[in-house]
């Protein structure tokens, strides 16, 4: 088994392993933060929060109408969308 080069180790540390990290990576790759001069991690947190809020809105809509329009995972606890320590 060969050892990873320094460059491979650095890329491995930087590679996105979570949705938030993937969003940060995309923001950086396309320099999407330049327009607002907002750090990538703040924009990524904002987008994750938007997804969590939308999930809660969908759950409320489904409850209001009394149905689930398609089989899907529960959106009551979007833990995969919520940042650690954030209130869902």
TORPA-4810 file (N, C-alpha, C, O; in nm, 3 decimals):
<nodes>
NODE_1_0.085_-0.118_0.000_0.000_0.000_0.000_0.089_0.124_0.000_0.179_0.136_0.083_X
NODE_2_0.064_0.215_-0.093_0.147_0.335_-0.103_0.091_0.445_-0.014_-0.030_0.454_0.009_X
NODE_3_0.182_0.528_0.035_0.141_0.642_0.118_0.096_0.756_0.029_0.141_0.769_-0.085_X
NODE_4_0.007_0.841_0.082_-0.041_0.957_0.008_0.066_1.064_0.004_0.138_1.085_0.102_X
NODE_5_0.077_1.132_-0.108_0.169_1.244_-0.117_0.113_1.360_-0.034_-0.004_1.359_0.005_X
NODE_6_0.197_1.461_-0.007_0.152_1.578_0.067_0.035_1.645_-0.003_-0.061_1.687_0.061_X
NODE_7_0.043_1.654_-0.138_-0.064_1.717_-0.215_-0.194_1.638_-0.203_-0.301_1.696_-0.187_X
NODE_8_-0.185_1.506_-0.210_-0.304_1.422_-0.196_-0.366_1.436_-0.057_-0.488_1.438_-0.043_X
NODE_9_-0.281_1.444_0.045_-0.331_1.462_0.181_-0.402_1.596_0.196_-0.507_1.604_0.260_X
NODE_10_-0.345_1.701_0.135_-0.407_1.833_0.142_-0.542_1.831_0.071_-0.640_1.885_0.123_X
NODE_11_-0.548_1.771_-0.048_-0.675_1.762_-0.121_-0.777_1.680_-0.044_-0.896_1.713_-0.044_X
NODE_12_-0.732_1.576_0.022_-0.823_1.493_0.101_-0.883_1.574_0.216_-1.001_1.560_0.247_X
NODE_13_-0.802_1.658_0.280_-0.852_1.742_0.389_-0.951_1.846_0.338_-1.046_1.881_0.408_X
NODE_14_-0.930_1.895_0.215_-1.015_1.999_0.159_-1.139_1.945_0.089_-1.232_2.021_0.064_X
NODE_15_-1.141_1.816_0.058_-1.254_1.764_-0.019_-1.381_1.769_0.063_-1.380_1.736_0.182_X
NODE_16_-1.491_1.811_0.001_-1.618_1.825_0.073_-1.673_1.689_0.114_-1.688_1.600_0.031_X
NODE_17_-1.704_1.673_0.241_-1.762_1.549_0.291_-1.901_1.572_0.347_-1.969_1.476_0.383_X
NODE_18_-1.943_1.695_0.356_-2.077_1.727_0.403_-2.142_1.822_0.303_-2.073_1.882_0.221_X
NODE_19_-2.271_1.835_0.311_-2.341_1.926_0.221_-2.288_2.068_0.239_-2.264_2.138_0.140_X
NODE_20_-2.270_2.111_0.362_-2.221_2.247_0.386_-2.082_2.266_0.328_-2.052_2.370_0.270_X
NODE_21_-1.996_2.167_0.345_-1.861_2.176_0.288_-1.866_2.178_0.136_-1.788_2.250_0.073_X
NODE_22_-1.956_2.101_0.077_-1.970_2.100_-0.068_-2.017_2.236_-0.119_-1.971_2.283_-0.223_X
NODE_23_-2.109_2.299_-0.047_-2.157_2.432_-0.086_-2.044_2.533_-0.075_-2.024_2.616_-0.164_X
NODE_24_-1.968_2.528_0.037_-1.853_2.619_0.052_-1.755_2.600_-0.063_-1.704_2.698_-0.119_X
NODE_25_-1.730_2.476_-0.099_-1.638_2.446_-0.208_-1.689_2.506_-0.339_-1.612_2.566_-0.414_X
NODE_26_-1.818_2.489_-0.368_-1.876_2.544_-0.491_-1.870_2.696_-0.491_-1.840_2.757_-0.594_X
NODE_27_-1.899_2.758_-0.377_-1.893_2.904_-0.366_-1.752_2.952_-0.399_-1.733_3.048_-0.474_X
NODE_28_-1.653_2.885_-0.342_-1.513_2.922_-0.369_-1.475_2.895_-0.513_-1.410_2.979_-0.576_X
NODE_29_-1.514_2.782_-0.565_-1.475_2.744_-0.701_-1.524_2.846_-0.804_-1.454_2.877_-0.900_X
NODE_30_-1.644_2.899_-0.783_-1.701_2.993_-0.877_-1.692_3.138_-0.829_-1.750_3.228_-0.890_X
NODE_31_-1.618_3.161_-0.721_-1.601_3.295_-0.663_-1.735_3.365_-0.641_-1.748_3.485_-0.664_X
NODE_32_-1.834_3.288_-0.597_-1.970_3.341_-0.580_-1.979_3.438_-0.463_-2.077_3.512_-0.452_X
NODE_33_-1.881_3.440_-0.376_-1.884_3.532_-0.262_-1.839_3.672_-0.300_-1.858_3.766_-0.222_X
NODE_34_-1.782_3.690_-0.416_-1.727_3.819_-0.456_-1.832_3.929_-0.464_-1.803_4.044_-0.429_X
NODE_35_-1.951_3.898_-0.510_-2.054_3.999_-0.526_-2.096_4.065_-0.397_-2.123_4.185_-0.394_X
NODE_36_-2.100_3.988_-0.290_-2.145_4.043_-0.162_-2.030_4.063_-0.064_-2.049_4.120_0.043_X
NODE_37_-1.910_4.015_-0.100_-1.795_4.021_-0.010_-1.828_3.956_0.124_-1.789_4.005_0.230_X
NODE_38_-1.900_3.843_0.116_-1.938_3.767_0.234_-1.857_3.638_0.236_-1.847_3.571_0.133_X
NODE_39_-1.800_3.601_0.349_-1.721_3.477_0.355_-1.804_3.356_0.312_-1.924_3.348_0.338_X
NODE_40_-1.737_3.262_0.247_-1.804_3.143_0.195_-1.877_3.065_0.303_-1.986_3.014_0.278_X
NODE_41_-1.821_3.055_0.423_-1.886_2.976_0.527_-2.016_3.040_0.573_-2.109_2.969_0.611_X
NODE_42_-2.025_3.173_0.570_-2.150_3.241_0.607_-2.256_3.215_0.500_-2.371_3.188_0.533_X
NODE_43_-2.218_3.224_0.374_-2.312_3.195_0.265_-2.359_3.050_0.271_-2.477_3.021_0.251_X
NODE_44_-2.266_2.957_0.297_-2.303_2.815_0.305_-2.400_2.791_0.422_-2.497_2.718_0.406_X
NODE_45_-2.374_2.852_0.537_-2.465_2.838_0.652_-2.604_2.892_0.617_-2.705_2.831_0.650_X
NODE_46_-2.608_3.007_0.549_-2.734_3.066_0.508_-2.812_2.971_0.418_-2.932_2.952_0.437_X
NODE_47_-2.745_2.913_0.320_-2.813_2.823_0.227_-2.861_2.696_0.297_-2.970_2.647_0.266_X
NODE_48_-2.784_2.644_0.391_-2.827_2.526_0.469_-2.951_2.563_0.551_-3.046_2.486_0.559_X
NODE_49_-2.950_2.682_0.612_-3.066_2.727_0.689_-3.189_2.743_0.599_-3.300_2.712_0.641_X
NODE_50_-3.170_2.790_0.476_-3.281_2.801_0.380_-3.340_2.663_0.351_-3.463_2.648_0.347_X
NODE_51_-3.256_2.564_0.330_-3.305_2.429_0.304_-3.382_2.374_0.424_-3.487_2.311_0.406_X
NODE_52_-3.332_2.398_0.544_-3.402_2.351_0.664_-3.537_2.421_0.679_-3.636_2.357_0.714_X
NODE_53_-3.541_2.552_0.653_-3.667_2.626_0.662_-3.766_2.576_0.558_-3.885_2.563_0.587_X
NODE_54_-3.719_2.548_0.439_-3.807_2.497_0.334_-3.863_2.360_0.373_-3.980_2.332_0.351_X
NODE_55_-3.778_2.275_0.431_-3.825_2.144_0.476_-3.936_2.157_0.579_-4.034_2.082_0.574_X
NODE_56_-3.922_2.251_0.671_-4.027_2.273_0.771_-4.153_2.326_0.705_-4.263_2.289_0.745_X
NODE_57_-4.141_2.413_0.604_-4.257_2.466_0.532_-4.330_2.353_0.460_-4.454_2.351_0.458_X
NODE_58_-4.257_2.261_0.400_-4.319_2.148_0.331_-4.396_2.062_0.430_-4.507_2.017_0.401_X
NODE_59_-4.337_2.039_0.546_-4.405_1.959_0.648_-4.534_2.029_0.692_-4.637_1.964_0.706_X
NODE_60_-4.529_2.159_0.713_-4.649_2.235_0.752_-4.755_2.230_0.642_-4.874_2.215_0.671_X
NODE_61_-4.712_2.242_0.518_-4.807_2.235_0.407_-4.874_2.099_0.402_-4.996_2.090_0.386_X
NODE_62_-4.795_1.993_0.415_-4.850_1.858_0.413_-4.951_1.838_0.526_-5.057_1.779_0.507_X
NODE_63_-4.916_1.889_0.644_-5.006_1.876_0.759_-5.135_1.954_0.733_-5.243_1.905_0.764_X
NODE_64_-5.124_2.073_0.677_-5.240_2.157_0.647_-5.337_2.086_0.553_-5.458_2.085_0.575_X
NODE_65_-5.282_2.026_0.448_-5.366_1.957_0.351_-5.402_1.814_0.393_-5.487_1.750_0.332_X
NODE_66_-5.336_1.765_0.497_-5.366_1.632_0.547_-5.317_1.519_0.459_-5.378_1.412_0.454_X
NODE_67_-5.208_1.541_0.389_-5.154_1.435_0.305_-5.004_1.451_0.288_-4.945_1.555_0.318_X
NODE_68_-4.945_1.345_0.237_-4.807_1.347_0.193_-4.810_1.323_0.043_-4.850_1.215_0.000_X
NODE_69_-4.771_1.420_-0.037_-4.783_1.406_-0.182_-4.693_1.300_-0.243_-4.718_1.255_-0.354_X
NODE_70_-4.588_1.259_-0.172_-4.500_1.153_-0.221_-4.431_1.092_-0.099_-4.413_1.158_0.003_X
NODE_71_-4.392_0.965_-0.111_-4.319_0.905_0.001_-4.181_0.971_0.013_-4.107_0.978_-0.085_X
NODE_72_-4.148_1.017_0.131_-4.018_1.079_0.152_-3.979_1.065_0.298_-4.059_1.027_0.383_X
NODE_73_-3.853_1.096_0.323_-3.804_1.091_0.461_-3.873_1.199_0.543_-3.919_1.300_0.489_X
NODE_74_-3.880_1.177_0.671_-3.939_1.275_0.760_-3.862_1.405_0.753_-3.739_1.405_0.751_X
NODE_75_-3.934_1.517_0.748_-3.869_1.647_0.747_-3.883_1.714_0.883_-3.854_1.833_0.898_X
NODE_76_-3.929_1.637_0.982_-3.949_1.697_1.114_-3.816_1.728_1.182_-3.809_1.819_1.264_X
NODE_77_-3.713_1.654_1.149_-3.581_1.678_1.210_-3.476_1.672_1.100_-3.411_1.570_1.082_X
NODE_78_-3.459_1.782_1.028_-3.365_1.781_0.916_-3.220_1.786_0.964_-3.148_1.881_0.934_X
NODE_79_-3.179_1.682_1.039_-3.045_1.685_1.099_-2.935_1.691_0.995_-2.828_1.746_1.022_X
NODE_80_-2.960_1.635_0.877_-2.856_1.642_0.775_-2.844_1.782_0.717_-2.747_1.812_0.647_X
NODE_81_-2.941_1.868_0.743_-2.936_2.005_0.693_-2.893_2.104_0.799_-2.842_2.212_0.766_X
NODE_82_-2.914_2.071_0.924_-2.889_2.165_1.032_-2.743_2.161_1.076_-2.685_2.053_1.092_X
NODE_83_-2.687_2.277_1.095_-2.550_2.286_1.145_-2.544_2.234_1.287_-2.642_2.247_1.361_X
NODE_84_-2.432_2.174_1.326_-2.417_2.130_1.465_-2.438_2.248_1.560_-2.381_2.355_1.541_X
NODE_85_-2.519_2.228_1.662_-2.545_2.331_1.761_-2.658_2.425_1.725_-2.702_2.503_1.809_X
NODE_86_-2.707_2.420_1.600_-2.817_2.506_1.558_-2.949_2.446_1.601_-2.962_2.324_1.612_X
NODE_87_-3.046_2.531_1.626_-3.179_2.485_1.663_-3.258_2.454_1.536_-3.270_2.541_1.450_X
NODE_88_-3.314_2.331_1.522_-3.392_2.300_1.401_-3.525_2.373_1.399_-3.602_2.358_1.305_X
</nodes>
